[in-house]
Amino acid sequence: MITVEEYLPWWWQWSCYLSTTFAILLSCYSILRQLSEYRKPFEQRLTVRIQVLVPIFSFSCLMATLYPHFSQIFIDPVREFYEAFVIYTFFSLLILILGGEREIITKTCLDHPPMKHPIFILGSFLPRVDLSDPQEFLKVKRGILQYVWFKPLYCLGMLICQLADFSRLQFILVILYNVSVTCSLYNLALFWKFLYKELRPFHPWSKFLCVKLIIFVSYWQSMIIQGLNILGVLGKDEMTGYLYQNGILCLEMFGFAILHLVAFPWKPYSNQSLPMGARMNFKYALRDCFGGADLKWDSKQTLFVGSMYYNFRNFDPTVDSILIARTDTDSRMNRINHGVRFTNNGTDRYWVGYGSTDRQSNNNNNNLIPFPSQTRQEEDEPEEFEEFIKWDTNAAGRHYIPDDPNYPVSWDSSGYKYTSSMNRLREDVQNRISV
């Protein structure tokens, strides 16, 4: 066992102990309150996943100051993978608060002209970004998610390089890592800039800073400290920069824990804010947060299905045809090239070779997007369908569901005090007393 005194001064190490302890306690309190008030699973699932970043960072940084060699090989890869996962989670949260992918592509983005890439000089030569095109949306989404897929491979490669002393391969992996993280953050910034007007009412800046600051601070601090270590400013031992980087992050985590507590409050999900909303029981809320089925499905749709799902026919806008006809010329021609036709001066539209997907591709991928005939066939075989997804369909036919086995929930009886009817009654009593 390596003693602490060999690495960090005692006052610094004890400060790391205190900061890490308070950061983990504060984050756990916030996470437990979210799970105990679990009334909006789709939203709170993503919120809790982002908040878990602080305890993971705090614990891993503290362990790095105590056992640096062990942490580099076994603990840091877990932290780095979860860091990449949080970028995907934040992107999913932005999509959720805007109404989902279909709402964004088929309605919201139609009000935006194609946007230039915010790159000096090169932005004038690159094709414009139009998120109302499902293919463009898929490119941006893949640009963000590729970092999540690349990070486990990167961590595995770095582990092999450290054990086998492949310094040249390690240098190549570092370059690929920098390209991957830059591409991911750039595509996330593109999405943010394109839809900032719609995101502004939700006050997303605090959430944005929670994610960006931890990732940017850890990344740039490591680059600066490694540079100082190479120049000999921090000493000759190459492990010194690693220790200083994690020691500084330990002290910063308490501030990030406070920022997360403010940016992701639990009170909007309490029985006072949602008096008529039932909450999912704690055990099932915990399972829902860390199940990972949504990530698996989204990765499959994005990586493997791709353009067979993200096309104009599957994302046919629900707005008036005249609005689509008046969009940017390039966007309108792109839709025409994919089979849409406008009639009656743009007031009506139809598809050439109408269908939700190409029939040939659908025949090759019968399990992707079923046709109505396939859906009817599945309805005729309820036992097979029931066995496949293990879903209790008996509860759906009841007029009143006291306990749905698919989503076991509880209703807090004290919430009736905060309902709108009770508030009106309370105001009426107060008005009578004042008179």
VEXKERO-523037 format. One record per residue (C-alpha): residue number from 1; residue in three letters; chain; x, y, z. Coordinates in Angstrom, 2 decimals. Example, Ala and Ser with C-alpha at 12.3 -4.5 7.8 and 13.67 -1.06 7.14 Angstrom:
REM VEXKERO-523037
<1, "ALA", "A", <12.30, -4.50, 7.80>>
<2, "SER", "A", <13.67, -1.06, 7.14>>
//
This chain:
REM VEXKERO-523037
<1, "MET", "A", <0.00, 0.00, 0.00>>
<2, "ILE", "A", <1.31, 3.45, -0.91>>
<3, "THR", "A", <1.11, 6.12, 1.77>>
<4, "VAL", "A", <-0.69, 9.37, 1.13>>
<5, "GLU", "A", <2.27, 11.49, 2.20>>
<6, "GLU", "A", <4.22, 10.41, -0.85>>
<7, "TYR", "A", <1.80, 12.15, -3.13>>
<8, "LEU", "A", <-0.35, 15.00, -1.82>>
<9, "PRO", "A", <0.27, 17.25, 1.19>>
<10, "TRP", "A", <-1.79, 16.24, 4.22>>
<11, "TRP", "A", <-3.88, 19.42, 4.14>>
<12, "TRP", "A", <-4.76, 18.84, 0.48>>
<13, "GLN", "A", <-5.59, 15.18, 1.03>>
<14, "TRP", "A", <-7.86, 15.93, 3.99>>
<15, "SER", "A", <-9.56, 18.65, 1.96>>
<16, "CYS", "A", <-10.20, 15.99, -0.69>>
<17, "TYR", "A", <-11.75, 13.73, 1.96>>
<18, "LEU", "A", <-14.10, 16.44, 3.17>>
<19, "SER", "A", <-15.06, 17.72, -0.27>>
<20, "THR", "A", <-15.72, 14.21, -1.60>>
<21, "THR", "A", <-17.80, 13.26, 1.44>>
<22, "PHE", "A", <-20.00, 16.35, 1.25>>
<23, "ALA", "A", <-20.35, 16.07, -2.54>>
<24, "ILE", "A", <-21.47, 12.43, -2.36>>
<25, "LEU", "A", <-23.87, 13.08, 0.54>>
<26, "LEU", "A", <-25.43, 16.09, -1.18>>
<27, "SER", "A", <-25.80, 14.23, -4.49>>
<28, "CYS", "A", <-27.24, 11.13, -2.82>>
<29, "TYR", "A", <-29.79, 13.30, -0.99>>
<30, "SER", "A", <-30.88, 14.89, -4.27>>
<31, "ILE", "A", <-31.03, 11.53, -6.07>>
<32, "LEU", "A", <-33.03, 9.88, -3.28>>
<33, "ARG", "A", <-35.53, 12.74, -3.29>>
<34, "GLN", "A", <-35.95, 12.31, -7.05>>
<35, "LEU", "A", <-36.56, 8.58, -6.63>>
<36, "SER", "A", <-38.99, 9.09, -3.75>>
<37, "GLU", "A", <-40.99, 11.62, -5.85>>
<38, "TYR", "A", <-40.84, 9.60, -9.07>>
<39, "ARG", "A", <-43.93, 10.94, -10.86>>
<40, "LYS", "A", <-42.50, 11.68, -14.33>>
<41, "PRO", "A", <-40.41, 8.63, -15.27>>
<42, "PHE", "A", <-39.38, 9.75, -18.75>>
<43, "GLU", "A", <-37.95, 13.00, -17.41>>
<44, "GLN", "A", <-36.68, 11.97, -13.98>>
<45, "ARG", "A", <-34.96, 8.89, -15.38>>
<46, "LEU", "A", <-32.63, 11.16, -17.35>>
<47, "THR", "A", <-32.25, 13.61, -14.47>>
<48, "VAL", "A", <-31.08, 10.93, -12.04>>
<49, "ARG", "A", <-28.61, 9.54, -14.56>>
<50, "ILE", "A", <-27.02, 12.97, -14.94>>
<51, "GLN", "A", <-26.88, 13.49, -11.16>>
<52, "VAL", "A", <-25.05, 10.18, -10.63>>
<53, "LEU", "A", <-22.09, 11.73, -12.47>>
<54, "VAL", "A", <-21.03, 13.69, -9.36>>
<55, "PRO", "A", <-20.71, 10.68, -6.98>>
<56, "ILE", "A", <-18.86, 8.69, -9.63>>
<57, "PHE", "A", <-16.43, 11.54, -10.33>>
<58, "SER", "A", <-15.96, 12.29, -6.62>>
<59, "PHE", "A", <-15.23, 8.69, -5.64>>
<60, "SER", "A", <-12.94, 7.99, -8.61>>
<61, "CYS", "A", <-10.93, 11.19, -8.09>>
<62, "LEU", "A", <-10.44, 10.43, -4.39>>
<63, "MET", "A", <-9.33, 6.88, -5.16>>
<64, "ALA", "A", <-6.91, 8.25, -7.75>>
<65, "THR", "A", <-5.18, 10.32, -5.07>>
<66, "LEU", "A", <-4.84, 7.24, -2.85>>
<67, "TYR", "A", <-4.17, 4.43, -5.34>>
<68, "PRO", "A", <-3.11, 6.08, -8.61>>
<69, "HIS", "A", <-1.83, 3.00, -10.44>>
<70, "PHE", "A", <-4.87, 0.91, -9.56>>
<71, "SER", "A", <-7.24, 3.76, -10.43>>
<72, "GLN", "A", <-5.70, 4.38, -13.83>>
<73, "ILE", "A", <-6.34, 0.80, -14.89>>
<74, "PHE", "A", <-9.63, -0.15, -13.22>>
<75, "ILE", "A", <-11.52, 2.92, -11.96>>
<76, "ASP", "A", <-10.87, 5.65, -14.54>>
<77, "PRO", "A", <-12.41, 3.65, -17.44>>
<78, "VAL", "A", <-15.70, 3.44, -15.52>>
<79, "ARG", "A", <-15.68, 7.19, -14.92>>
<80, "GLU", "A", <-14.83, 7.99, -18.53>>
<81, "PHE", "A", <-17.50, 5.70, -19.93>>
<82, "TYR", "A", <-20.16, 7.22, -17.68>>
<83, "GLU", "A", <-19.02, 10.68, -18.71>>
<84, "ALA", "A", <-19.76, 9.75, -22.33>>
<85, "PHE", "A", <-23.09, 8.24, -21.31>>
<86, "VAL", "A", <-24.10, 11.53, -19.63>>
<87, "ILE", "A", <-23.62, 13.41, -22.92>>
<88, "TYR", "A", <-26.15, 11.07, -24.55>>
<89, "THR", "A", <-28.46, 11.45, -21.54>>
<90, "PHE", "A", <-28.37, 15.24, -21.74>>
<91, "PHE", "A", <-29.13, 15.09, -25.47>>
<92, "SER", "A", <-32.09, 12.80, -24.72>>
<93, "LEU", "A", <-33.30, 15.27, -22.08>>
<94, "LEU", "A", <-33.23, 18.13, -24.61>>
<95, "ILE", "A", <-35.25, 16.03, -27.07>>
<96, "LEU", "A", <-37.74, 15.15, -24.34>>
<97, "ILE", "A", <-38.45, 18.71, -23.22>>
<98, "LEU", "A", <-38.98, 19.70, -26.86>>
<99, "GLY", "A", <-41.66, 17.04, -27.33>>
<100, "GLY", "A", <-39.69, 14.15, -28.84>>
<101, "GLU", "A", <-37.93, 13.49, -32.13>>
<102, "ARG", "A", <-41.10, 13.43, -34.21>>
<103, "GLU", "A", <-42.26, 16.79, -32.85>>
<104, "ILE", "A", <-38.85, 18.33, -33.52>>
<105, "ILE", "A", <-38.46, 17.03, -37.08>>
<106, "THR", "A", <-42.03, 17.33, -38.33>>
<107, "LYS", "A", <-43.07, 20.58, -36.69>>
<108, "THR", "A", <-40.53, 22.59, -34.70>>
<109, "CYS", "A", <-37.69, 22.65, -37.22>>
<110, "LEU", "A", <-39.97, 23.69, -40.11>>
<111, "ASP", "A", <-39.91, 27.22, -38.69>>
<112, "HIS", "A", <-36.11, 27.37, -38.93>>
<113, "PRO", "A", <-34.15, 27.98, -42.13>>
<114, "PRO", "A", <-31.08, 25.79, -42.68>>
<115, "MET", "A", <-28.20, 26.97, -40.51>>
<116, "LYS", "A", <-24.57, 27.54, -41.47>>
<117, "HIS", "A", <-21.91, 25.65, -39.59>>
<118, "PRO", "A", <-20.44, 28.00, -36.96>>
<119, "ILE", "A", <-16.89, 27.38, -38.18>>
<120, "PHE", "A", <-14.75, 30.28, -39.33>>
<121, "ILE", "A", <-14.31, 30.27, -43.15>>
<122, "LEU", "A", <-15.17, 26.55, -43.47>>
<123, "GLY", "A", <-18.77, 27.27, -42.51>>
<124, "SER", "A", <-19.28, 29.05, -45.83>>
<125, "PHE", "A", <-18.29, 25.97, -47.82>>
<126, "LEU", "A", <-19.93, 23.20, -45.80>>
<127, "PRO", "A", <-23.57, 22.28, -46.55>>
<128, "ARG", "A", <-26.11, 23.92, -44.27>>
<129, "VAL", "A", <-27.70, 22.03, -41.39>>
<130, "ASP", "A", <-31.46, 21.40, -41.68>>
<131, "LEU", "A", <-32.85, 19.36, -38.79>>
<132, "SER", "A", <-36.27, 19.13, -40.45>>
<133, "ASP", "A", <-34.57, 16.59, -42.72>>
<134, "PRO", "A", <-34.57, 13.24, -40.85>>
<135, "GLN", "A", <-31.27, 12.33, -42.49>>
<136, "GLU", "A", <-29.63, 15.51, -41.17>>
<137, "PHE", "A", <-31.10, 14.88, -37.74>>
<138, "LEU", "A", <-29.67, 11.35, -37.86>>
<139, "LYS", "A", <-26.21, 12.73, -38.73>>
<140, "VAL", "A", <-26.26, 15.08, -35.76>>
<141, "LYS", "A", <-27.51, 12.33, -33.47>>
<142, "ARG", "A", <-24.85, 9.91, -34.67>>
<143, "GLY", "A", <-22.23, 12.62, -34.22>>
<144, "ILE", "A", <-23.23, 12.87, -30.56>>
<145, "LEU", "A", <-23.68, 9.17, -29.85>>
<146, "GLN", "A", <-20.48, 8.00, -31.55>>
<147, "TYR", "A", <-18.59, 9.19, -28.46>>
<148, "VAL", "A", <-20.68, 6.86, -26.28>>
<149, "TRP", "A", <-19.88, 3.91, -28.54>>
<150, "PHE", "A", <-16.20, 4.84, -28.96>>
<151, "LYS", "A", <-15.41, 5.37, -25.28>>
<152, "PRO", "A", <-15.55, 1.69, -24.15>>
<153, "LEU", "A", <-13.30, 0.70, -27.05>>
<154, "TYR", "A", <-10.94, 3.54, -26.17>>
<155, "CYS", "A", <-10.76, 2.51, -22.51>>
<156, "LEU", "A", <-10.12, -1.12, -23.47>>
<157, "GLY", "A", <-7.41, -0.07, -25.92>>
<158, "MET", "A", <-5.71, 2.18, -23.36>>
<159, "LEU", "A", <-5.76, -0.65, -20.82>>
<160, "ILE", "A", <-4.05, -2.99, -23.29>>
<161, "CYS", "A", <-1.50, -0.30, -24.17>>
<162, "GLN", "A", <-0.62, 0.30, -20.51>>
<163, "LEU", "A", <-0.26, -3.40, -19.75>>
<164, "ALA", "A", <1.71, -4.21, -22.94>>
<165, "ASP", "A", <3.58, -0.87, -23.19>>
<166, "PHE", "A", <2.36, 0.05, -26.69>>
<167, "SER", "A", <3.28, 3.74, -26.58>>
<168, "ARG", "A", <2.73, 4.40, -30.30>>
<169, "LEU", "A", <-0.75, 2.85, -30.30>>
<170, "GLN", "A", <-1.55, 4.79, -27.13>>
<171, "PHE", "A", <-0.68, 8.05, -28.91>>
<172, "ILE", "A", <-3.00, 7.15, -31.82>>
<173, "LEU", "A", <-5.83, 6.34, -29.41>>
<174, "VAL", "A", <-5.40, 9.71, -27.69>>
<175, "ILE", "A", <-5.71, 11.48, -31.06>>
<176, "LEU", "A", <-8.84, 9.49, -31.94>>
<177, "TYR", "A", <-10.28, 10.26, -28.51>>
<178, "ASN", "A", <-9.80, 14.00, -28.99>>
<179, "VAL", "A", <-11.43, 13.83, -32.42>>
<180, "SER", "A", <-14.37, 11.85, -31.02>>
<181, "VAL", "A", <-15.07, 14.11, -28.04>>
<182, "THR", "A", <-14.72, 17.24, -30.19>>
<183, "CYS", "A", <-17.15, 15.85, -32.77>>
<184, "SER", "A", <-19.66, 14.90, -30.06>>
<185, "LEU", "A", <-19.59, 18.27, -28.31>>
<186, "TYR", "A", <-19.73, 20.12, -31.64>>
<187, "ASN", "A", <-22.85, 18.25, -32.78>>
<188, "LEU", "A", <-24.45, 18.84, -29.39>>
<189, "ALA", "A", <-23.68, 22.55, -29.77>>
<190, "LEU", "A", <-25.22, 22.48, -33.28>>
<191, "PHE", "A", <-28.44, 21.02, -31.92>>
<192, "TRP", "A", <-28.44, 23.56, -29.08>>
<193, "LYS", "A", <-27.90, 26.53, -31.39>>
<194, "PHE", "A", <-30.46, 25.40, -33.96>>
<195, "LEU", "A", <-33.26, 25.03, -31.39>>
<196, "TYR", "A", <-32.21, 27.57, -28.77>>
<197, "LYS", "A", <-35.34, 29.68, -29.24>>
<198, "GLU", "A", <-37.52, 26.69, -28.34>>
<199, "LEU", "A", <-35.23, 25.62, -25.48>>
<200, "ARG", "A", <-35.10, 29.06, -23.84>>
<201, "PRO", "A", <-38.51, 28.86, -22.06>>
<202, "PHE", "A", <-37.31, 25.73, -20.23>>
<203, "HIS", "A", <-34.25, 27.57, -18.76>>
<204, "PRO", "A", <-31.79, 24.88, -19.83>>
<205, "TRP", "A", <-28.61, 26.85, -19.17>>
<206, "SER", "A", <-28.10, 25.51, -15.65>>
<207, "LYS", "A", <-28.52, 21.92, -16.87>>
<208, "PHE", "A", <-26.22, 22.64, -19.80>>
<209, "LEU", "A", <-23.53, 23.98, -17.45>>
<210, "CYS", "A", <-23.86, 20.95, -15.16>>
<211, "VAL", "A", <-22.89, 18.65, -18.00>>
<212, "LYS", "A", <-20.48, 20.86, -19.92>>
<213, "LEU", "A", <-18.52, 22.21, -16.97>>
<214, "ILE", "A", <-17.61, 18.84, -15.49>>
<215, "ILE", "A", <-16.56, 17.44, -18.87>>
<216, "PHE", "A", <-14.77, 20.59, -20.03>>
<217, "VAL", "A", <-13.09, 21.23, -16.67>>
<218, "SER", "A", <-11.82, 17.67, -16.36>>
<219, "TYR", "A", <-10.67, 17.64, -19.99>>
<220, "TRP", "A", <-8.87, 20.99, -20.14>>
<221, "GLN", "A", <-7.41, 20.69, -16.65>>
<222, "SER", "A", <-5.88, 17.37, -17.61>>
<223, "MET", "A", <-4.45, 18.87, -20.81>>
<224, "ILE", "A", <-2.93, 21.87, -18.98>>
<225, "ILE", "A", <-1.53, 19.82, -16.10>>
<226, "GLN", "A", <-0.07, 17.22, -18.47>>
<227, "GLY", "A", <1.58, 20.03, -20.42>>
<228, "LEU", "A", <3.09, 21.48, -17.24>>
<229, "ASN", "A", <4.26, 18.03, -16.24>>
<230, "ILE", "A", <5.97, 17.49, -19.60>>
<231, "LEU", "A", <7.72, 20.88, -19.27>>
<232, "GLY", "A", <9.01, 19.85, -15.85>>
<233, "VAL", "A", <7.12, 22.51, -13.89>>
<234, "LEU", "A", <5.49, 19.91, -11.61>>
<235, "GLY", "A", <8.55, 17.70, -11.23>>
<236, "LYS", "A", <10.07, 14.77, -13.04>>
<237, "ASP", "A", <7.60, 12.08, -11.95>>
<238, "GLU", "A", <4.92, 11.65, -14.64>>
<239, "MET", "A", <2.41, 10.52, -12.00>>
<240, "THR", "A", <2.52, 13.94, -10.33>>
<241, "GLY", "A", <0.30, 15.57, -12.95>>
<242, "TYR", "A", <-2.25, 12.77, -12.62>>
<243, "LEU", "A", <-2.39, 13.22, -8.85>>
<244, "TYR", "A", <-2.73, 17.00, -9.03>>
<245, "GLN", "A", <-5.47, 16.76, -11.64>>
<246, "ASN", "A", <-7.58, 14.41, -9.50>>
<247, "GLY", "A", <-6.80, 16.35, -6.33>>
<248, "ILE", "A", <-8.15, 19.55, -7.89>>
<249, "LEU", "A", <-11.23, 17.74, -9.21>>
<250, "CYS", "A", <-11.94, 16.41, -5.71>>
<251, "LEU", "A", <-12.16, 19.97, -4.40>>
<252, "GLU", "A", <-14.34, 21.08, -7.31>>
<253, "MET", "A", <-16.90, 18.29, -6.95>>
<254, "PHE", "A", <-18.59, 19.90, -3.95>>
<255, "GLY", "A", <-19.37, 22.97, -6.06>>
<256, "PHE", "A", <-20.69, 20.76, -8.86>>
<257, "ALA", "A", <-22.90, 18.90, -6.37>>
<258, "ILE", "A", <-24.48, 22.21, -5.32>>
<259, "LEU", "A", <-24.96, 23.19, -8.97>>
<260, "HIS", "A", <-26.68, 19.85, -9.70>>
<261, "LEU", "A", <-28.96, 20.30, -6.70>>
<262, "VAL", "A", <-30.05, 23.72, -8.00>>
<263, "ALA", "A", <-30.31, 22.73, -11.68>>
<264, "PHE", "A", <-32.24, 19.49, -11.07>>
<265, "PRO", "A", <-34.67, 20.20, -8.21>>
<266, "TRP", "A", <-37.05, 17.53, -6.96>>
<267, "LYS", "A", <-39.82, 19.91, -5.86>>
<268, "PRO", "A", <-41.48, 20.13, -9.34>>
<269, "TYR", "A", <-42.27, 16.41, -8.94>>
<270, "SER", "A", <-43.57, 16.53, -5.35>>
<271, "ASN", "A", <-47.19, 15.98, -4.36>>
<272, "GLN", "A", <-47.54, 19.74, -3.90>>
<273, "SER", "A", <-46.67, 20.39, -7.55>>
<274, "LEU", "A", <-48.42, 17.26, -8.89>>
<275, "PRO", "A", <-51.15, 16.54, -6.31>>
<276, "MET", "A", <-53.10, 14.21, -8.61>>
<277, "GLY", "A", <-50.05, 12.34, -9.86>>
<278, "ALA", "A", <-49.16, 8.89, -8.55>>
<279, "ARG", "A", <-45.52, 8.09, -7.92>>
<280, "MET", "A", <-43.69, 4.93, -8.84>>
<281, "ASN", "A", <-42.51, 2.89, -5.89>>
<282, "PHE", "A", <-38.85, 3.30, -4.96>>
<283, "LYS", "A", <-37.69, -0.15, -6.07>>
<284, "TYR", "A", <-39.32, 0.17, -9.47>>
<285, "ALA", "A", <-38.12, 3.75, -9.85>>
<286, "LEU", "A", <-34.56, 2.58, -9.26>>
<287, "ARG", "A", <-34.98, -0.20, -11.79>>
<288, "ASP", "A", <-36.48, 2.21, -14.32>>
<289, "CYS", "A", <-33.55, 4.63, -13.98>>
<290, "PHE", "A", <-30.78, 2.12, -14.55>>
<291, "GLY", "A", <-32.48, -0.46, -16.76>>
<292, "GLY", "A", <-30.80, 0.74, -19.94>>
<293, "ALA", "A", <-33.51, -0.54, -22.31>>
<294, "ASP", "A", <-33.99, 2.94, -23.80>>
<295, "LEU", "A", <-30.27, 3.25, -24.58>>
<296, "LYS", "A", <-30.26, -0.18, -26.22>>
<297, "TRP", "A", <-33.30, 0.65, -28.38>>
<298, "ASP", "A", <-32.01, 4.10, -29.33>>
<299, "SER", "A", <-28.57, 2.75, -30.24>>
<300, "LYS", "A", <-30.16, 0.07, -32.42>>
<301, "GLN", "A", <-32.35, 2.60, -34.24>>
<302, "THR", "A", <-29.49, 5.05, -34.72>>
<303, "LEU", "A", <-26.63, 2.70, -35.54>>
<304, "PHE", "A", <-28.23, -0.22, -37.38>>
<305, "VAL", "A", <-31.67, 0.85, -38.64>>
<306, "GLY", "A", <-30.59, 4.36, -39.56>>
<307, "SER", "A", <-32.09, 5.75, -42.75>>
<308, "MET", "A", <-34.64, 2.93, -42.97>>
<309, "TYR", "A", <-36.37, 4.64, -40.04>>
<310, "TYR", "A", <-35.15, 8.25, -40.28>>
<311, "ASN", "A", <-36.68, 9.20, -43.63>>
<312, "PHE", "A", <-39.26, 11.70, -44.87>>
<313, "ARG", "A", <-42.03, 9.12, -45.13>>
<314, "ASN", "A", <-41.78, 8.01, -41.52>>
<315, "PHE", "A", <-41.46, 11.63, -40.39>>
<316, "ASP", "A", <-44.17, 13.14, -42.57>>
<317, "PRO", "A", <-45.08, 16.56, -41.07>>
<318, "THR", "A", <-48.54, 16.98, -39.57>>
<319, "VAL", "A", <-48.65, 20.72, -40.29>>
<320, "ASP", "A", <-50.39, 22.26, -43.30>>
<321, "SER", "A", <-48.81, 21.51, -46.65>>
<322, "ILE", "A", <-48.58, 25.21, -47.47>>
<323, "LEU", "A", <-46.07, 25.65, -44.62>>
<324, "ILE", "A", <-43.88, 22.90, -46.03>>
<325, "ALA", "A", <-44.12, 24.34, -49.53>>
<326, "ARG", "A", <-42.88, 27.70, -48.26>>
<327, "THR", "A", <-39.77, 26.29, -46.59>>
<328, "ASP", "A", <-36.25, 26.82, -47.87>>
<329, "THR", "A", <-35.74, 25.94, -51.54>>
<330, "ASP", "A", <-33.12, 23.29, -50.83>>
<331, "SER", "A", <-35.32, 21.70, -48.15>>
<332, "ARG", "A", <-38.34, 21.66, -50.47>>
<333, "MET", "A", <-36.34, 20.13, -53.33>>
<334, "ASN", "A", <-34.95, 17.53, -50.95>>
<335, "ARG", "A", <-38.49, 16.47, -50.06>>
<336, "ILE", "A", <-39.47, 16.36, -53.73>>
<337, "ASN", "A", <-36.47, 14.14, -54.48>>
<338, "HIS", "A", <-37.64, 11.75, -51.77>>
<339, "GLY", "A", <-41.12, 11.43, -53.28>>
<340, "VAL", "A", <-43.37, 14.21, -51.93>>
<341, "ARG", "A", <-45.50, 16.17, -54.41>>
<342, "PHE", "A", <-47.40, 19.43, -53.85>>
<343, "THR", "A", <-50.73, 20.26, -55.52>>
<344, "ASN", "A", <-53.25, 23.13, -55.46>>
<345, "ASN", "A", <-50.55, 25.78, -55.05>>
<346, "GLY", "A", <-49.01, 23.95, -52.12>>
<347, "THR", "A", <-52.20, 23.47, -50.10>>
<348, "ASP", "A", <-52.17, 19.68, -50.58>>
<349, "ARG", "A", <-49.46, 17.06, -50.89>>
<350, "TYR", "A", <-49.14, 13.36, -51.59>>
<351, "TRP", "A", <-46.42, 10.74, -51.84>>
<352, "VAL", "A", <-45.22, 9.01, -54.98>>
<353, "GLY", "A", <-45.31, 5.27, -54.22>>
<354, "TYR", "A", <-47.00, 5.89, -50.87>>
<355, "GLY", "A", <-45.91, 3.82, -47.87>>
<356, "SER", "A", <-44.26, 4.37, -44.50>>
<357, "THR", "A", <-41.05, 2.69, -45.70>>
<358, "ASP", "A", <-39.66, 1.24, -48.88>>
<359, "ARG", "A", <-41.35, -2.12, -49.41>>
<360, "GLN", "A", <-38.17, -3.84, -50.51>>
<361, "SER", "A", <-36.28, -2.71, -47.43>>
<362, "ASN", "A", <-39.27, -3.61, -45.26>>
<363, "ASN", "A", <-39.34, -7.14, -46.67>>
<364, "ASN", "A", <-35.68, -7.49, -45.75>>
<365, "ASN", "A", <-36.30, -6.07, -42.26>>
<366, "ASN", "A", <-39.70, -7.35, -41.22>>
<367, "ASN", "A", <-39.07, -6.60, -37.57>>
<368, "LEU", "A", <-38.40, -2.86, -37.99>>
<369, "ILE", "A", <-41.66, -1.09, -38.95>>
<370, "PRO", "A", <-44.70, -3.33, -39.44>>
<371, "PHE", "A", <-47.35, -2.77, -42.06>>
<372, "PRO", "A", <-51.04, -2.80, -41.05>>
<373, "SER", "A", <-51.44, -6.37, -42.31>>
<374, "GLN", "A", <-48.58, -7.46, -40.10>>
<375, "THR", "A", <-50.12, -5.63, -37.15>>
<376, "ARG", "A", <-53.46, -7.36, -37.68>>
<377, "GLN", "A", <-51.71, -10.69, -37.84>>
<378, "GLU", "A", <-50.03, -10.00, -34.51>>
<379, "GLU", "A", <-53.38, -9.06, -33.00>>
<380, "ASP", "A", <-54.76, -12.41, -34.13>>
<381, "GLU", "A", <-52.00, -14.13, -32.16>>
<382, "PRO", "A", <-52.30, -12.61, -28.66>>
<383, "GLU", "A", <-50.66, -15.53, -26.90>>
<384, "GLU", "A", <-47.50, -15.21, -28.96>>
<385, "PHE", "A", <-47.45, -11.46, -28.50>>
<386, "GLU", "A", <-48.09, -11.85, -24.76>>
<387, "GLU", "A", <-45.30, -14.34, -24.41>>
<388, "PHE", "A", <-42.90, -12.10, -26.33>>
<389, "ILE", "A", <-43.21, -8.92, -24.28>>
<390, "LYS", "A", <-44.61, -10.41, -21.03>>
<391, "TRP", "A", <-47.19, -7.67, -20.68>>
<392, "ASP", "A", <-50.38, -7.81, -18.63>>
<393, "THR", "A", <-53.13, -6.71, -21.03>>
<394, "ASN", "A", <-55.99, -7.46, -18.63>>
<395, "ALA", "A", <-55.49, -4.17, -16.81>>
<396, "ALA", "A", <-56.01, -2.13, -19.97>>
<397, "GLY", "A", <-59.68, -3.10, -20.26>>
<398, "ARG", "A", <-60.67, -2.04, -16.79>>
<399, "HIS", "A", <-62.50, 1.21, -16.18>>
<400, "TYR", "A", <-60.63, 1.68, -12.90>>
<401, "ILE", "A", <-57.18, 0.24, -12.29>>
<402, "PRO", "A", <-56.43, 0.03, -8.56>>
<403, "ASP", "A", <-53.03, -1.59, -9.07>>
<404, "ASP", "A", <-51.50, -1.90, -12.52>>
<405, "PRO", "A", <-48.91, -4.71, -12.37>>
<406, "ASN", "A", <-47.03, -3.15, -15.28>>
<407, "TYR", "A", <-46.38, 0.10, -13.37>>
<408, "PRO", "A", <-46.88, -0.37, -9.60>>
<409, "VAL", "A", <-47.44, 3.10, -8.15>>
<410, "SER", "A", <-48.58, 4.76, -4.94>>
<411, "TRP", "A", <-50.76, 7.79, -4.43>>
<412, "ASP", "A", <-50.01, 10.10, -1.50>>
<413, "SER", "A", <-53.28, 10.91, 0.22>>
<414, "SER", "A", <-51.83, 14.13, 1.59>>
<415, "GLY", "A", <-51.67, 15.48, -1.95>>
<416, "TYR", "A", <-55.39, 16.29, -1.96>>
<417, "LYS", "A", <-54.60, 19.40, 0.10>>
<418, "TYR", "A", <-52.83, 20.92, -2.91>>
<419, "THR", "A", <-55.38, 20.15, -5.62>>
<420, "SER", "A", <-56.97, 22.98, -7.58>>
<421, "SER", "A", <-60.37, 22.35, -5.99>>
<422, "MET", "A", <-58.90, 22.65, -2.49>>
<423, "ASN", "A", <-57.04, 25.80, -3.49>>
<424, "ARG", "A", <-60.28, 27.35, -4.75>>
<425, "LEU", "A", <-62.05, 26.34, -1.54>>
<426, "ARG", "A", <-59.23, 27.81, 0.53>>
<427, "GLU", "A", <-59.39, 31.09, -1.40>>
<428, "ASP", "A", <-63.16, 31.21, -1.00>>
<429, "VAL", "A", <-62.89, 30.76, 2.79>>
<430, "GLN", "A", <-60.23, 33.45, 3.02>>
<431, "ASN", "A", <-62.38, 35.85, 1.01>>
<432, "ARG", "A", <-65.36, 35.20, 3.27>>
<433, "ILE", "A", <-63.25, 35.82, 6.38>>
<434, "SER", "A", <-61.84, 39.06, 4.98>>
<435, "VAL", "A", <-65.38, 40.31, 4.24>>
//
